Amino acid sequence: MSTTPLAWFKSSYSGSSGDDCVEVATCPSTVHVRDSKLDESPQLALTPASWTRFLSYAVQG
């Protein structure tokens, strides 16, 4: 397990008023997703393939 802190990036679709914010951090084998409004929010850990499928559905929706 790595001890390197994750570098989180806020979604470009997140509003500027601070609501509805999603952050993503990538590693070679995992894509982490969390709610940026919570300092210690739960995280989803997805494989890159699962993340790609999720994004393809999100764009279609």
Contacts in CASP RR format, 6 or more apart in sequence:
PFRMAT RR
TARGET T0000
AUTHOR 0000-0000-0000
METHOD contacts of the structure
MODEL  1
MSTTPLAWFKSSYSGSSGDDCVEVATCPSTVHVRDSKLDESPQLALTPAS
WTRFLSYAVQG
2 27 0 8 1.000
6 25 0 8 1.000
6 27 0 8 1.000
6 32 0 8 1.000
7 25 0 8 1.000
8 23 0 8 1.000
8 24 0 8 1.000
8 25 0 8 1.000
8 32 0 8 1.000
8 34 0 8 1.000
8 36 0 8 1.000
9 23 0 8 1.000
9 24 0 8 1.000
9 25 0 8 1.000
10 21 0 8 1.000
10 22 0 8 1.000
10 23 0 8 1.000
10 36 0 8 1.000
11 21 0 8 1.000
11 22 0 8 1.000
11 23 0 8 1.000
11 24 0 8 1.000
13 22 0 8 1.000
14 20 0 8 1.000
14 21 0 8 1.000
14 22 0 8 1.000
14 36 0 8 1.000
15 21 0 8 1.000
18 37 0 8 1.000
19 37 0 8 1.000
21 35 0 8 1.000
21 36 0 8 1.000
21 37 0 8 1.000
22 33 0 8 1.000
22 34 0 8 1.000
22 35 0 8 1.000
22 36 0 8 1.000
23 33 0 8 1.000
23 34 0 8 1.000
23 35 0 8 1.000
23 36 0 8 1.000
24 31 0 8 1.000
24 32 0 8 1.000
24 33 0 8 1.000
25 31 0 8 1.000
25 32 0 8 1.000
25 34 0 8 1.000
26 32 0 8 1.000
26 48 0 8 1.000
29 47 0 8 1.000
29 48 0 8 1.000
30 45 0 8 1.000
30 46 0 8 1.000
30 47 0 8 1.000
30 48 0 8 1.000
31 45 0 8 1.000
31 46 0 8 1.000
31 47 0 8 1.000
31 48 0 8 1.000
31 50 0 8 1.000
31 51 0 8 1.000
32 43 0 8 1.000
32 44 0 8 1.000
32 45 0 8 1.000
32 46 0 8 1.000
33 43 0 8 1.000
33 44 0 8 1.000
33 46 0 8 1.000
33 51 0 8 1.000
34 41 0 8 1.000
34 42 0 8 1.000
34 43 0 8 1.000
34 44 0 8 1.000
35 41 0 8 1.000
35 42 0 8 1.000
46 54 0 8 1.000
END
